[in-house]
């Protein structure tokens, strides 16, 4: 029998990544030992019947999805990582665009591996990994990656020569969560999966009980986590932020709560992949990153937006979306607006998120960074309130760290800070205290006002 091709398959790379028999991957209900995966599968159909097929994973639970990825990579021609909140109305178009000829649901998969008498299977297919982009309206866009482009960022020295226990607030079917999963599997570590139905408190307690050493999430994830005492149940060596702008307040707060941890914030997108991370504890990124010779990702700034080129980039969009990924030189326009201040670039916000106040551009994230600096503020959200004269004015919702805080006093301090740090048209016209702010399934702060 031909031997499996260890250059291609995620399962083979996982099994050879470390010899620690205690390595595992688990959720709130099940835990699977990595060493038990060598001669097992959780796919209800014989793997050979899925060879060369285009498989849509339409599952809710994350652990069966992980086991299916391990079982099918190197065998299926295409793996489409369906998001759990995928709307049914978009499913026919997705199936057509991805040419999916097999749909695997929770009924077909299990969280407990079963012995496969025909294993090991020859893994000779360079499987295409299809991910959905975030932040879109209507039918979500799909992009094509390979295992090589997805694992390209993993050689950055994080958790090198360790046996880390990774976890993340992200769902592993999103790019940010998949990166952490691959770090655990290919890097020789274990993985603790989150659960959308689980409270932040319960997740953090479980993560602490599992000995999590490396954990990631969006700044909004972390702001919610720091609202209670459960964050102190974990003792990480490494804390990572991505997906949103990491302002100085959240970086400082995490360092205070986790003084022994390295706090890092990374820039990545589903199309561009992981581009760089910043480990000096400061918001923004060093200006020397732009145009740096020999960097693993080429950066440039044009028309105020960050442009990126690297081998970690997705190769193409699927289906009727014929838009090119990257320009003729291979640079992707991220849509993230940046501004150079001295020897550092700072993120202002998303180009499409700009608020027009009497013809002046306002980025909500810039104002939120000022509001979040106040010691009484847990999290702030800035939005555009319609105005008959200027078209819009700036409004802000504030969640206080202590509900009993005197909001009127806090409000005056916040407005004073805004007047000192911002142009007059950026100062909020209204500030209101709210008990909570919504976080989208992507982990990003919800900016809808309905």
N, C-alpha and C positions, 0 to 999 in steps of 0.2 A: 504493500500500500504506500502511495506517495506520502511524504511527510508534510505536515502543515507548513505554509510559508510564513515564517515568523516576522517577515518584513512588513506584512500587510495587516495581520489580524490583531484587534484590540485584546481579545482573550489571551492570545499567546504572549503579547507584551505584558499583560497584567500578571500572568502566572510566572513570568521570568523576572518581574520587577523586584521581587524580594522573596526571601525564604522564611520570613517570620510566619509561623503557623497561626499566629493570633490575628492576622490581618482579616478584616471583615468589612462588609457593607450592610447597613441596616436602616430601618425606619422605626417608627414607634411600636410596631407589632412584630417584626421579623428581623433576624440577623442571619446573614449568610457568610460562612467562612470562605475566603478566596480560594483556599486549597480544594474546596469541595466542587469548584466549578469546572475542573479539568475534564471530567467525564460526565458532565451533566448538561441538561438544557431545560429551560422552562417554557419552551415554545410547544404549544399543543400539537402542532403538525410535525412530522419528521423533517429535519432540517434540509435534507436533500430535495424535498418537494418545494423548498423556497429558494433553491439555488438559482441565481440569475434573475430573481423576481424583484419587483419594485414594491416595497412593503411600507405601508402607512401604519405607524404605531398610534392607535387611537385609544389611549389608556388614561385612567385617572391617577392611579397610584404610581409612585416613582420607582419603587424597588423592582416590580415586574418589568418596567421599561428598561432599567439598567441591565437586568439579566437578559432581556431580549437583544439589546445592543451587543452585549458580549457574545451571545450565541450566534447572531446573524452577521456581524461584521466579518467580511472575508468570504461570505457565502451569498448574501443578497446583493443584487446589483445596486440597489438604492434603498436607503433607510430614511423615511420621512418622520421627523420627530414632532408629531402632532401635539399642540398645546392643549392642556386640559380644558381651557376656556374657549376653545375653538367653536365658533358658532355653526350650528347645523346648516344654516342657509349657505355658508361658504363651502361646505364639504364637497358637493359635486364638482365645483370648479377646481378645487384643490386636487381631487382625485384625477381629474382630466389633465391639469397642468403638470402634475407629477407623474403621470402615466402609471398610477398605482394600480396594481392588479391583485394585491392582497391587502386586506385591512385586518389588523390584529387588535382586538379589544381586550378588556380585563377578563372576559369570559374565557379567552383562549390562552391567557397567561396566568402564571402563578408566582407568588412571592417565595415559594419553596422549590429549589431546584430538584429535578428528578433525574435519576440515572438514565443515561442514554446508551444502550448497548452497542450502538453503531459508532460511538465516538472513539477516537478523534476524527473529525471531519476535515477533509482537505479544504484549506482556506486560500483559495487561489484567485479570488475576485477582489479587485481594487474598488471596494464599496464606496458609493457616493453618499455623503451625508447631507440631508436637506434640512435646513433650519428656517424657522419663520423669523422675519424681522420684527422689531418692536416699534411702537409709536406710529402705526399706520391706521388709517380709517378704511372702512370697507373690507374687501377681501385682503387678507395679509399677504405680503410678498414672501416668496421663498427663494433662498439662495443656496448654491451648491458649494460644499466644502469636501475635502478629503481628510482622512485621518491624519495625513501629514500636515495639512494646513492647520488643523485643530490642535495638534500637539506641538506645533512649532514654538509656541511661547513657553513651553515647559522647561526650557533649559536655562532659566534665569537664576538658578542657585537657591531658590526658596525651598526650605526643608531638605536641602542636600545632606546626605549622610545621616538622616534621621529616619525614624519610623513614625511619621506624623499621623494624627487623627484629624482628618479634614471635615469641615461642615460648612454649610452655606444656607442663608435665608432664601436664596434663589431656588426656583424649580430647575431641575437638571435638563429640562428640555429647552430652556432658554440658554443663549450663548454663555452668559455669565455663570450659570450653574453647571453647564456642561464642562466648562474649563476647570472648575473645581473637582468635578467627578474624574476627569482625565488625569488631573494632578495626583489624585489618590490612587487610581488604578495603575497608571504607568509609572508613577513615582515611588511605588512601594509602600503606600500608606493604606489606612482604613478610611471609611467614609460614613458619616452620620447624616442621613437624609432628613430634610424638613418635611412638613406636612401642612398643606394649605388650611386644613380644618383644625389645626392645633394652635392654641394661643401662643403668643410670643413667650410668655412666662413658662408654659409647659415645655416648649421647644428648648429654651435655654437651660432649664433644669435637666432635661434629658441629655443635652449636649454636655453639660457639666459632669453628669454621672458617667458619661461615656468617655471622659477624659479628652475632649476635643482640644487640640493644640493649635490648629490653624482654621480660621473662620472668616467668611466673607459675606458682604451684603452691600446694598446701596446705602448712601447716607440716610435716606428715609427709613430703611430697615433699622439702622443703628440708632436713630433718634427715638424710634418707638421702643427699641430694646432698652434704652437708657432711662425710660420713663419710670421703671420700677426697680426693685432690688434684685431681680432675677439675673441681671447681667453679671452680678458678682458671683454667680454660681459657676461661671466658667473662668478658667485661668489660662488663657491662650498665650502662646509665644508669638503669634503672628495674627494681626487683624488687617483685613483688606477691604477697601471700599472701591466701588466702581458703579457705573451706570448713570450717575448724576454728578453735578459739581460738588466736590468736597471742599466746603469752606473751612476757614481756620477754626471756627467754633467747634465743629464736630470732630476735627482732628485733635484739638486740645482736650475736649471732653473724653474722648476715647483713651488718650494717653493718661489722663487723670485716673480713670477707672481701671485701666490695664497698664500700670506703670512698667511692668516687665516685658510688655509685648512690643514688637516692632509694628508700628502703624503705617500702612502703605496705602496709597490710592493709585488706581490704575485707569488708563484710558483704553477703551475697547469698544467695538461695535460688531454686530453680526456680520456686516459686509467686510469691514476692514480687519477684523480680528483684534488680538491684543497688540497694542502699539507701543506702550511704555508704561512703567510704573514709577512712582515717586516715593522715596523712602526717607526723605529728610525732615518729615514732620510739618512741612509748609504747604499751604495751598498753592495751586498753580504748578508750573513746571519750569525748570531752568531754561533760559533762552538758548543755551548752548545745545539743547536737544535738536533745535531746528538747523538742518543742514549739517549735522554732525557726521563726519566721515566714518565709515565702517559700522554705523548703527544698524541694528536688525530691522528697523523701520525708518524709512526716509520721511522726514517731516518738512513741510513748508507752509507758509501763511500767505494766502492770496485773498484780497478783498475782505480781509478781516476774519476769514474762516481757516480752520486747521485742515490741511490736506495731508494724506498719508498714503504711502506706497510700501508694500512689503510682501513677502512670500506667504504670509498668513491670510491674505485676502481671499474672499470667496471668488470662485471662478466665473459665475454667471447667475443671472436670475432664471427662474423656470417659468414656463408657460407663455402667456401672451405678453408678459412684460419684457419688452425688447430693449429696455434701457441698458446702457453700458455700465458695468461696474468699473469706475475709474475713467480718467480721461485718456488721451492718446499716449501719455507718458506713464500711465498706470496709477496716477494719484487719485485717491477717493476724496471728494469734498464731503467732509463729515457733517457740515452744517452747524458746527459748533464755533461760535464767535469767540475770538481771543483778543486780548489787548496786552501789549508789552509795557511793563512798568519796571524800568531799570533793567536788571539782569534776569527778569523773570516774566513769563507769560501767565496771564490770569484768564480763566474762562469767564465769559460774560453771560452766556446763555445760548439757547438754540435760536437759529436764524428765524425759524417759523414761529417762535414763541414771543417775538418782539411785540410790545405794546406801543401804539402810536398815540402820543399825548400832544395834541396840537402840532403835529408834524415832527415832533422829537421822538427818537427811538429810546425805548426803555426796556431793559431786560429784567424780568422779574427776579431772576436768580441773584443779580447784583444787589438788589434791595434786600432780598431775603438774607444775604450774607451779613448785612449790617444789622438787621433785626435779630438774627440768631446769635449775635455776639453778646446780647444782653443776658446777664446771669439768671434772670427770671424767666427767660423764654426757652421752651423746649423745642418748638418748631414753628416756623412761619411760612405762610403761603401768600404770595402777592398775585393779584389778578387785576384785570381791567374792568372798571365800572363805567358804563356808558355816561357820556356827558354831552349836553346839547351844544356846548361852546367849543370844547377842545376835541370832541369825538370820544375821548376816554380820559379818565383820571385813574391814578393808582390807588388801589385798595389793598388792605392786608388783613389776613386772619391770623390770630396768634393763639397758640396753645401754651399756657403757662406751666412751669414746672410744679408750682404749688397753686392749687386751685383757690386757696384762700388769699392769695396775693392781692394787694390793692391794685387793681388794673388801671385805675385812673392815674396813680403815681407812676406805674410802669409805662403807661401810654405817653405821659409827658417826657419821660426819660428817652423813650424810643424815638419820639419825634425830634427831640433835641439832637440825638445821635445821627439821625437821618439828615437833618439840616446841616450838620457839621461835615458829613461825609459825602453828601450827594448834591447834585444840581437841584435847584428848586422844583423843576417839573418831575423829578423822580421821588420827591418826598410824598409818602402816602397821604391822600386826602382824608381817608378814613382808616381807622384801626379798630378791630373788634376782637374780643376774646371768644374763643370757641373751645369746646371740650376735646375735640379730636379733629384730625384731618385725614382724609381718605388716602390710601396707598393703593395704586393699581396692582394688578396681578404681576406686572413686570417688576414690582418693588419700587417703582418711582412714585413720587408725590403726584397724586391726581390733581389736575388743573382744571377739571370741569366744575362749573358752578351750578349744575342742576341737581 
